[in-house]
Amino acid sequence: MKIKKFKTKTMQEALSQIRATLGDDAVILSQQKIQGDNGPMLEVTAAVETEQKNETVAPIALRPHIPKTTHSLAAILNQHGIDEEISTKVTRAISALEETGFDSTDTLDMVLGKIVPFAAPAEAFDKSKTHVFLGPNGSGKTTTLCKIAVQKKFDKHSIGLITLDFGKIGAFEQINIFAKAIGEKAYMVSSKEDWDKVPESVKNADYLFIDTPGLSPYKKEQVSSLSNTLKEMGLKDLQLHLVAPGSLHDKELLMLPSAYASLSPDTLIFTKLDETMHYGGLINLAVSSGLKVCYITDGPNIPDDLVELDAASLAQKISTSPRYPWEDAA
């Protein structure tokens, strides 16, 4: 790891020097105010991982043999990785509905509508509230924020764009490029002083969107730091959206609400659905957390690849066995 200190007047100057010296993959380790020869200065310590030479090992192609000889709903739900208790509730409810005369093609989405909490976009994204996107590193927070922001822009709403992610050098650049593309300006906030400098027109926009650093579920200090930052900014009427990658291992997904409990997330947005065909984790997390599900994303394109999730579309996804990369699409 290469570590270097930078002394500048402002954080923006520091970021420019860090990017030029260490590149976009650099991360900020610390920052502190110091007294320089010509007045107050900002000392920022940044680092970047250096490449390490490893001995190459011949790759082994592994293809798990997963039998698909049965096509019962219970078996398909199991293939998706849906929790056994949830699966049992679903299949029993469906059987009961079919016995009362309901069409079998409609019963799955009826049952899912009862056990999975959903929220329409108008409910999940209230106007005149501050919308904070949080989640683990690489979950797609920034891209998802941009997708939703451009929708609101198309609907003639005013929007404000803020990032609190000043630890990753390339993070501000990503949201700033998007902001310029739609005729807006993004602001990076690393302190209460930065927030006080943000124009009131941005703070009072119809929709204020705030991007945050990636939070490791295993590092409580990161969650506490974000919580303290939001409190120091004095933000009110927050709606916090937990962005969870659908491709994440089921057990890792399930721990996210507990890891971020102190932030009190309101809704779930599942991302990276183009990288998985196993949807059990979505249902398990939504049911166990009680958080309302609004959107899913199934690709990186802005403003496309953003889909409202409801019971009918979720039923369609889990009613057939998962397809694997080496299999031909139906």
C-alpha positions as CSV (number, residue, x, y, z in Angstrom):
1,M,0.0,0.0,0.0
2,K,1.3,3.5,-0.9
3,I,0.5,6.2,1.6
4,K,1.0,9.9,1.1
5,K,0.1,13.1,2.9
6,F,-1.3,16.2,1.1
7,K,-1.4,19.8,2.6
8,T,-3.9,22.1,0.9
9,K,-6.2,25.0,1.5
10,T,-9.4,23.0,0.7
11,M,-10.7,19.5,0.3
12,Q,-11.3,20.0,-3.4
13,E,-7.6,20.9,-3.9
14,A,-6.6,17.8,-1.9
15,L,-8.8,15.6,-4.0
16,S,-7.3,17.0,-7.2
17,Q,-3.8,16.3,-6.0
18,I,-4.6,12.9,-4.7
19,R,-6.3,11.9,-8.0
20,A,-3.3,13.1,-9.9
21,T,-0.7,11.4,-7.7
22,L,-2.5,8.2,-6.6
23,G,-5.3,7.7,-9.1
24,D,-9.1,7.3,-8.7
25,D,-8.8,4.1,-6.6
26,A,-7.1,6.0,-3.7
27,V,-9.0,6.3,-0.4
28,I,-8.7,8.9,2.2
29,L,-7.4,7.6,5.6
30,S,-7.7,10.8,7.6
31,Q,-8.0,14.5,7.5
32,Q,-7.2,17.2,10.0
33,K,-6.8,21.0,10.2
34,I,-3.3,22.2,10.8
35,Q,-1.6,25.6,11.1
36,G,0.6,26.2,8.1
37,D,3.1,28.9,7.4
38,N,0.5,31.1,5.7
39,G,-2.5,30.2,7.8
40,P,-4.9,27.3,8.4
41,M,-4.3,24.3,6.2
42,L,-5.9,20.9,5.6
43,E,-3.7,17.8,6.0
44,V,-5.2,14.8,4.2
45,T,-3.7,11.3,4.3
46,A,-4.5,9.1,1.4
47,A,-3.5,5.6,0.3
48,V,-3.8,3.3,-2.7
49,E,-3.3,-0.5,-2.9
50,T,-0.2,-1.4,-4.9
51,E,-0.2,-4.4,-7.2
52,Q,1.3,-7.6,-5.7
53,K,2.8,-10.3,-7.9
54,N,1.2,-13.7,-7.1
55,E,2.1,-17.1,-8.5
56,T,-0.4,-18.1,-11.1
57,V,-2.5,-21.1,-10.5
58,A,-4.3,-22.9,-13.3
59,P,-8.0,-22.2,-13.0
60,I,-10.4,-25.1,-12.4
61,A,-13.8,-24.9,-14.2
62,L,-16.5,-25.8,-11.7
63,R,-20.1,-26.4,-12.7
64,P,-22.3,-27.5,-9.9
65,H,-24.6,-30.3,-10.8
66,I,-28.0,-29.1,-9.8
67,P,-30.9,-31.5,-10.6
68,K,-34.0,-30.0,-12.1
69,T,-36.0,-33.2,-12.4
70,T,-39.0,-31.9,-10.4
71,H,-41.1,-28.9,-11.3
72,S,-43.2,-28.6,-8.2
73,L,-43.5,-25.1,-6.8
74,A,-41.9,-26.1,-3.5
75,A,-38.9,-27.5,-5.4
76,I,-38.6,-24.3,-7.5
77,L,-38.7,-22.1,-4.4
78,N,-36.0,-24.2,-2.8
79,Q,-33.8,-23.8,-5.9
80,H,-34.2,-20.0,-5.5
81,G,-33.0,-20.3,-1.9
82,I,-36.2,-19.2,-0.3
83,D,-36.2,-19.9,3.5
84,E,-38.0,-23.2,4.2
85,E,-40.4,-21.6,6.7
86,I,-41.4,-18.9,4.1
87,S,-41.7,-21.5,1.4
88,T,-44.0,-23.7,3.5
89,K,-46.2,-20.7,4.2
90,V,-46.4,-19.8,0.5
91,T,-47.2,-23.3,-0.7
92,R,-49.8,-23.9,2.0
93,A,-51.5,-20.6,1.3
94,I,-51.6,-21.3,-2.4
95,S,-53.2,-24.7,-1.8
96,A,-55.8,-23.2,0.4
97,L,-56.6,-20.5,-2.2
98,E,-56.9,-23.1,-5.0
99,E,-59.3,-25.2,-3.0
100,T,-61.6,-22.1,-2.8
101,G,-61.6,-21.8,-6.5
102,F,-58.9,-19.3,-7.3
103,D,-56.9,-19.7,-10.5
104,S,-53.5,-21.3,-9.9
105,T,-51.8,-18.7,-12.1
106,D,-53.0,-15.9,-9.8
107,T,-52.4,-17.4,-6.4
108,L,-48.6,-17.0,-6.2
109,D,-48.7,-13.2,-6.6
110,M,-51.7,-13.0,-4.3
111,V,-49.7,-14.8,-1.5
112,L,-46.5,-12.7,-2.1
113,G,-48.6,-9.6,-1.9
114,K,-49.6,-10.6,1.6
115,I,-46.2,-11.7,3.0
116,V,-43.8,-9.3,1.2
117,P,-44.2,-5.6,2.0
118,F,-44.2,-3.4,-1.2
119,A,-44.2,0.3,-1.6
120,A,-45.2,2.3,-4.7
121,P,-42.6,4.9,-5.8
122,A,-44.9,7.7,-4.7
123,E,-44.9,6.3,-1.2
124,A,-41.2,5.3,-1.1
125,F,-40.0,8.7,-2.5
126,D,-42.1,11.4,-0.9
127,K,-41.8,14.8,-2.3
128,S,-40.0,17.5,-0.3
129,K,-38.1,14.9,1.8
130,T,-34.4,14.1,2.0
131,H,-33.6,10.8,0.5
132,V,-30.5,9.1,1.7
133,F,-29.0,6.0,0.0
134,L,-27.0,3.6,2.1
135,G,-25.6,0.2,1.7
136,P,-22.3,-1.8,1.4
137,N,-19.5,-0.8,-0.9
138,G,-20.2,-1.6,-4.5
139,S,-24.0,-2.1,-4.0
140,G,-24.8,0.4,-6.7
141,K,-26.0,3.3,-4.5
142,T,-24.7,6.1,-6.7
143,T,-26.0,4.6,-10.0
144,T,-29.4,3.9,-8.4
145,L,-29.6,7.4,-7.0
146,C,-28.8,8.8,-10.4
147,K,-31.5,6.7,-12.1
148,I,-34.2,7.9,-9.7
149,A,-33.0,11.5,-9.8
150,V,-33.2,11.7,-13.6
151,Q,-36.8,10.3,-13.4
152,K,-37.7,13.2,-11.1
153,K,-35.9,15.6,-13.4
154,F,-38.0,14.3,-16.4
155,D,-41.1,14.9,-14.3
156,K,-40.1,18.6,-13.9
157,H,-39.2,18.4,-10.3
158,S,-36.2,20.3,-8.8
159,I,-33.5,18.1,-7.4
160,G,-30.5,18.5,-5.2
161,L,-27.5,16.2,-5.4
162,I,-25.2,15.7,-2.4
163,T,-22.4,13.1,-1.8
164,L,-21.0,12.4,1.6
165,D,-18.6,9.9,0.1
166,F,-15.3,11.8,0.2
167,G,-13.2,8.8,1.2
168,K,-13.1,7.3,-2.4
169,I,-11.5,9.8,-4.8
170,G,-13.5,8.7,-7.8
171,A,-16.8,8.8,-6.0
172,F,-17.5,12.5,-6.4
173,E,-16.4,12.4,-10.0
174,Q,-19.1,9.8,-10.8
175,I,-22.0,11.8,-9.4
176,N,-20.6,15.1,-10.7
177,I,-20.4,13.8,-14.2
178,F,-24.0,12.8,-14.0
179,A,-25.1,16.1,-12.5
180,K,-23.5,18.0,-15.4
181,A,-25.2,15.8,-17.9
182,I,-28.6,16.8,-16.6
183,G,-27.8,20.5,-16.0
184,E,-27.3,20.3,-12.3
185,K,-24.5,20.7,-9.8
186,A,-23.4,18.1,-7.3
187,Y,-22.0,19.0,-3.9
188,M,-19.5,17.1,-1.8
189,V,-20.0,17.5,2.0
190,S,-17.4,16.3,4.4
191,S,-18.3,18.5,7.4
192,K,-21.0,20.8,8.9
193,E,-19.1,23.7,7.4
194,D,-19.4,22.2,3.9
195,W,-23.1,21.7,4.4
196,D,-23.7,25.3,5.5
197,K,-22.2,26.4,2.1
198,V,-24.7,24.4,0.0
199,P,-27.2,26.8,-1.6
200,E,-30.6,26.9,0.0
201,S,-32.2,26.2,-3.4
202,V,-30.5,22.8,-3.3
203,K,-31.4,22.1,0.3
204,N,-35.0,23.0,-0.4
205,A,-35.4,21.2,-3.7
206,D,-38.4,19.0,-4.4
207,Y,-36.2,16.0,-4.0
208,L,-32.8,16.1,-2.2
209,F,-30.8,13.0,-2.9
210,I,-27.8,12.2,-0.7
211,D,-25.2,9.5,-1.6
212,T,-23.2,8.0,1.2
213,P,-19.9,6.0,1.6
214,G,-20.0,2.2,1.3
215,L,-20.7,0.8,4.8
216,S,-19.1,-2.5,5.9
217,P,-21.7,-4.4,7.9
218,Y,-18.7,-5.6,10.1
219,K,-17.5,-2.1,11.0
220,K,-19.8,-0.3,13.4
221,E,-17.7,2.8,13.4
222,Q,-18.6,3.5,9.8
223,V,-22.3,3.3,10.5
224,S,-21.8,5.5,13.6
225,S,-19.8,8.0,11.6
226,L,-22.5,8.3,9.0
227,S,-25.2,8.6,11.6
228,N,-23.3,11.4,13.3
229,T,-22.8,13.3,10.0
230,L,-26.5,13.2,9.2
231,K,-27.3,14.5,12.7
232,E,-24.7,17.3,12.5
233,M,-26.2,18.4,9.2
234,G,-29.5,18.9,11.0
235,L,-31.5,17.0,8.3
236,K,-35.2,16.5,8.9
237,D,-37.8,14.3,7.2
238,L,-35.3,11.7,6.1
239,Q,-36.2,8.7,4.1
240,L,-33.4,6.2,4.1
241,H,-33.2,3.6,1.3
242,L,-31.1,0.5,1.9
243,V,-29.5,-0.5,-1.4
244,A,-28.9,-4.3,-1.3
245,P,-27.2,-6.2,-4.2
246,G,-29.4,-9.2,-5.1
247,S,-26.2,-11.0,-6.1
248,L,-24.9,-10.9,-2.5
249,H,-24.8,-14.1,-0.6
250,D,-28.1,-14.8,1.2
251,K,-26.5,-14.7,4.7
252,E,-24.7,-11.5,4.0
253,L,-28.0,-9.9,2.7
254,L,-29.9,-10.9,5.8
255,M,-27.4,-9.2,8.2
256,L,-27.7,-5.8,6.4
257,P,-30.8,-4.4,8.2
258,S,-29.3,-5.3,11.6
259,A,-26.0,-3.9,10.8
260,Y,-27.6,-0.6,9.8
261,A,-30.3,-0.6,12.4
262,S,-29.1,2.6,14.1
263,L,-29.7,4.5,10.8
264,S,-33.3,3.2,10.7
265,P,-33.7,2.4,7.0
266,D,-37.2,2.8,5.6
267,T,-37.2,0.9,2.3
268,L,-35.3,-1.7,0.3
269,I,-33.9,-1.3,-3.2
270,F,-32.5,-4.5,-4.8
271,T,-29.7,-4.0,-7.3
272,K,-27.6,-6.1,-9.7
273,L,-30.6,-8.4,-10.6
274,D,-28.8,-8.8,-13.9
275,E,-26.1,-10.7,-12.1
276,T,-28.2,-13.4,-10.5
277,M,-31.2,-15.6,-11.2
278,H,-31.6,-16.8,-7.6
279,Y,-34.2,-14.5,-6.0
280,G,-34.6,-16.2,-2.7
281,G,-32.5,-13.7,-0.9
282,L,-34.8,-10.8,-2.0
283,I,-37.8,-12.5,-0.4
284,N,-36.0,-13.7,2.7
285,L,-34.7,-10.2,3.4
286,A,-37.9,-8.4,2.7
287,V,-40.0,-10.8,4.9
288,S,-37.5,-10.9,7.8
289,S,-36.8,-7.2,7.9
290,G,-40.3,-5.9,7.2
291,L,-38.8,-3.1,5.1
292,K,-40.9,-2.1,2.1
293,V,-39.6,-3.0,-1.3
294,C,-39.9,-0.4,-4.1
295,Y,-37.4,-0.7,-6.9
296,I,-35.1,-3.2,-8.4
297,T,-32.3,-2.5,-10.9
298,D,-31.2,-5.0,-13.5
299,G,-28.4,-3.2,-15.3
300,P,-26.1,-0.1,-15.2
301,N,-27.8,2.1,-17.7
302,I,-29.1,5.5,-16.6
303,P,-32.0,6.2,-16.5
304,D,-33.0,2.7,-17.7
305,D,-32.7,-0.6,-15.9
306,L,-34.8,0.7,-13.0
307,V,-38.0,-1.3,-12.4
308,E,-40.8,-1.0,-9.8
309,L,-41.2,-4.3,-8.0
310,D,-44.6,-5.6,-7.2
311,A,-46.1,-9.0,-6.3
312,A,-46.9,-9.9,-9.9
313,S,-43.4,-9.3,-11.2
314,L,-41.8,-11.0,-8.2
315,A,-44.1,-14.0,-8.7
316,Q,-43.0,-14.2,-12.3
317,K,-39.4,-14.3,-11.3
318,I,-39.7,-17.1,-8.8
319,S,-42.2,-19.3,-10.6
320,T,-39.6,-20.9,-12.8
321,S,-36.3,-22.6,-11.9
322,P,-33.1,-20.4,-12.0
323,R,-31.2,-20.5,-15.3
324,Y,-27.4,-20.9,-15.0
325,P,-24.8,-19.1,-17.2
326,W,-24.0,-22.2,-19.2
327,E,-27.6,-22.9,-20.1
328,D,-29.4,-21.5,-23.1
329,A,-32.2,-18.9,-22.5
330,A,-35.7,-20.3,-23.0
